[in-house]
Amino acid sequence: MEARGFPAFGVQRRGRRFAESWWGRAWVRALEETSLDHTLLSKGRAYAKAGELGPITVSPGRISVHVQEDETVTTVVRVERLTEPQWVRFLDEVAAQAGHIAALLDGDMPPDLVAAAQDAGVPLLPAVGDLEPDCDCTDWEYPCKHAAALCYQASWLLDADPFLLLLMRGRGARELLAGLRDRNAAPRPAATTGIPARAAFAAPVAPLPALPPVPGPVSALWVDGPPGSDPEELTVLVAAAAAKARDLLGWERAEEGRHE
């Protein structure tokens, strides 16, 4: 199970905002609209900026932190994990446009990807009630200041890396990229387009050149990029572009055959 750890945030400047990105703001909104008392949220914001929390761990289905006060307090916020069928539908949406992969790797969460996933029944962003705080402190508030502070600090992490939201939903960047590589390596049927039956029978049969061979498994490819780039990430982008180009080539040849 993939998990990622992040060092504790130190004391933050007074004017620093929570969540600069639109997906980070959606995360904060889910927290704030779940709270029963906004006074408690102000305590959480102050606690987060004061640097009172320890290192944060992000793993499938949860984020957690240990807080050292008079005694160690463990705080967890749970997020519902996506099911296997939901991941299949999400990968379909990501693979449909190579730009989605590039945006995620560049630290961006495309709104149209989130909307398409939502239409397919795959909720990426949390809604009201989706964040479930649990803390072993003695406070009875919901959420307590520790859980609220954890969610606010998590918004800073999400700003920098939207893949963390996918990790909370159940799969990290490595597993997601592996799934996309497998899809791009699989043979795809040639694109077809419908024509009237009369025209199809009347048209002469024209031999077409064979399509280029299906690329081998993407794992066999290795793409060198500029200094500082990740060859594994570039390999995924190149494979996605190659698969898309092959689909388009198959469609064009099908069109040529139809008009012969």
N, C-alpha and C positions, 0 to 999 in steps of 0.2 A: 504494500500500500504506500503510495507516494505521499510524502509530507514535506512541508517546507517550513523552516524556522527563520525568524527575523529578530534582530537585536532590539532591545528595548528602546523606545523613543525617549530622548532626553527632554528637558524642559523646552517647550515651544514658545516662540515669540507670541505676545499677547494677541496680535491682530491676525494670526494665521487662520485661514478658513479650513473647514472640513470639506473634503470632496470637491475638487476642482473639475473632475470629469463628469459627464452627464450620467454615466452608469454608477459612479461613486455617489452622486447625489440621489439616485434612485435607491441605493443601499441605505443611505441616511434617512431618506423619507420613509422607508419601510420600518426602520427603528422608531422614528418619531411618531408615526401614525399608530404604532402599536402601544406606545406608552400611555398609561392611564393618568400620569401627572407630569406635565412639562417642567415643573420645578425640579423634579428628579433628573431630567435630562440636562438641565443646567449644571447640576452637580457632576454628572458624567463628563460633560464637556470640560469643566474646570479640572477634573481629575486626569483626563487625558492629556491636557496641555501642561499639567504640572509634572508629567513624566513619572507618575506613580506606578505604572504597570511594568511588569517584567517582559522578557522576550515573548513574542507571539508565535504560536504554531498554527499553521493552516494545513488541514488534511481533509480527505473526503468526508463531507457531511458535517464538518465542525471547524470552529476556530477556538483556541484556548490560550489561557495565560495564567501564570502564577503571580500573585501579588504578595509582597512581603510587608506585612503590617506588624501588629503585635504577635501574630502567628501567620503562617503561610495560608493564603486563600487561593483556591482554584476556581477559575471562572471559565465557563464554556458557553458558546453560542452555537446552537445546532441549526443546520440548513438542510432541507430535504434533498436527498440525492436523486438524480434522474434514474429512471429505469433503463434497462437494456434497449427496449423498443424506442424509447425517447432518444437515446444516444444515436441509434441508427438514423432516425429522422433528422437529428441535428447534423450529423456528418453529411447527410444528403444535402442539406442547405449550405454547409460550408463548402463542400466540393463543387457545388453548382457554379460558384464564382471564385476564380483564383484570387481576385481582389480581397475576398474575405480572409483568406489565409494570410495574405501579405499584411492586411490591416492588423490582424491579431498579433502577428510577429513584430509589428512596428509599435505595439503598445496601444492600439486603438480598438474600440468595440463598435463596429458599424451598426448604426440604428436599424438599417434595413435587414441585417442579419438577425437582430433580436426580434424584430417584428415578424419576419418570416418564420423563425423558430416558434414564436408564440402562436402563430396561425397553425403550425403543425402540432400544437399541443405540447411544446417544449418550453417551459418557463425558465429563462436564464436569470432574470432579475427578480429579487425577492419582492413579494407584495406584503400587504398588511397581514401580520400574523405568521409570516413565514420564518422569521427569526425567533428562535426559542432559547431564551437565556436560562442559564442554570448556574448558580453560585453557592458555595458552601459558607458564605458569610452569614452574619446574624441579621442582616437587613431584610425586611419583608417586602420592600418595594419591588415593583415589576416594571421595568428591569431595575436592578440595584445599580448603584453608581459604578461598580466594577464592570458589570456587563455593558452598561451604556458606554463607558469609557473604552472598552474593548471594541465595540462596534464603531465608535468614532475613529479610533486609531486604525481600524481595518479599512476605513474609507481612504486613508492615505496610501495604504498598500495597494488597494484596488486601482487608485489613480495611476500608479506606476506600472501595474501589470494586470490587465484584465483576465489573463489566464488563471489568476487566483480564484476568480468567480467560478470558472469551470472546474477548478480543483475542488472547491467547496461543493459543487454539484456532483462530484464523484470521479472526475478524471483530470489528471494534470496534463501539462503541455506535451510531455514525452509520449504518453499513451494516446493523446489526441492525434499527434503528428504520425504516430505509427499506424493508427486507423486510416488516416488519409493516404499514407503511402501504400497501404494494402489495396485501397480502392483504386488508386491511380495505376497500380501495377496490373490489375485484373483486366483481361480483354473486354472490350466493349462492342456491342453489336453496331454495325454500320447504320448511320442515320437513314431513314426512309421518309418518303412523302407520298401521300395518296394522290392518284390520278384516276380519271374516269376509265371504266373497264373498256369502253369502245376504243379510246385512244391507245390504251395499253396493248390491245390485240392488233391494232392497225400499225403500230410503230414497228419498224424493222429491228431485228436484234442486232445490237452493236456491241462488239467485244470491248470490254473496258480493261485498262491495265490493272494489274493486281495492286491492292492497297499495300503500302509499306508494312513490313512486319511489325507486330505488336511489340512495343518495347519490353525488354526483360524486366524482372523484378527491380523496383526502384532501389532496393537495397544494394544492387550491383552498381548503381551509379554513384559517382562522387564528383561534386561540382566545386571547383575552386572559385572563391569570390575574392573581393578586395580584403585587405588586411583588417582583422577584427570581426569579420563576418563569420557566421556559423555555417559550415558546409552542410550540416544535416538539414537546417532550415531552408537553405538554398535548393537542396535536392528536392524537397517537397514542392517548392514553388515551380521548379523546372518540370517536374513530373506532371504537375497539374496543368501547366501550360501545354506540354506535349500531348497529353490526353485530350485537351480541348481542341488543339490544332488537328489532331487525327479525326475527331468527330466532325469538325467543320469540313475537312477534306473529303470525308466519306459522303457528307451531305451534298457538296458541290458535284461530285462525280455522279451521284444519284440524279441530280438535276440535269447534268449533261446527257445522261442516258435517256431521260424522259423526253428531251427535246430533239433527240436524234431522228 
